[in-house]
Amino acid sequence: MGSLAIDADGRFAGYASLFNRLDSGGDIVMPGAFARSLARRGARIRLLFQHDPKEPVGLWESLVEDGRGLFARGRLVPGVPRAEALRRLIESRALDGLSIGFRTVRASRAPGGGRRLLHEIDLHEISIVTFPMLEEARIASSRSAGAAIAAAIRTISTS
């Protein structure tokens, strides 16, 4: 297992959401759910700690929907006490969860199971969290982050 992908400048990457996966709240994000929101909000999507609007800790440098989910690259802001603490926690592998904060725009229910399928969401923020609703939404190890970035670049260049 590689070390977590956070560099000397506080940059890190990982999947904030994965498509077609059931989260602990009973939601399943569908492919394309972020497209309109990313186009509309862009750089105004906030990087928070534990979904707390009083805890901005950095900036999202890149948010890309690919075939797997919402891939996020962010940077913690130096000099912000919480960001400095988060950097140390991420480096030591004590914290690695990511979680999306959003408003549902369009959803349906899965046949038979009643699970909520999220077709379009208005993304407001992505937080570094202790316990993500989607278990796989994590800051990536250096090895998997490199592979994910390469895949995202391939997806963008073929679109």
C-alpha positions, 0 to 999 in steps of 0.5 A: 500500500502506497502512502497517501497522496499529499505533497509538500504543497498540501495537494491530494486527490481521490474519488469524492463519489463513485457511480452506481454504488450504494451509500450508507444513506441509501442513495446511488449516484448515477453517471452524469449526475454532476455534469450540470453542477460542475459546469455551473458552479465550477470553482465555487464548490468549497473544500470543507472539513466535516461539512462545516461551512465555518471550516473551509480548509482549501481549494478544489483545483480540479473536479472531473466526472469520469467513468468511475465517479467524481475525481477531485484534486485539491489543495489545503491552504497553508497557514490555516490551522485546521488545514495544517492539522489535516495535512498531518492527519492525512500524511499519517493515514489517520484521516482519508474520507471524502464526502459530497454536500449537495441538493437533489435536483432529479432522482428516482427510485430503483425498481423493487429495492426502493433505493434512491437513484440520484440522476442530477445533483447540485454540488455545493461542497466536498469535505474531508471527513472521518466517516464518509457515507460512501465507504470507497470515497477516499483520498487515494494512495499515491499509486491509485491516485496516479492511475486515477489521474491518468484515467481521468486525462484519457477520458477527457481527451477522448470526450 
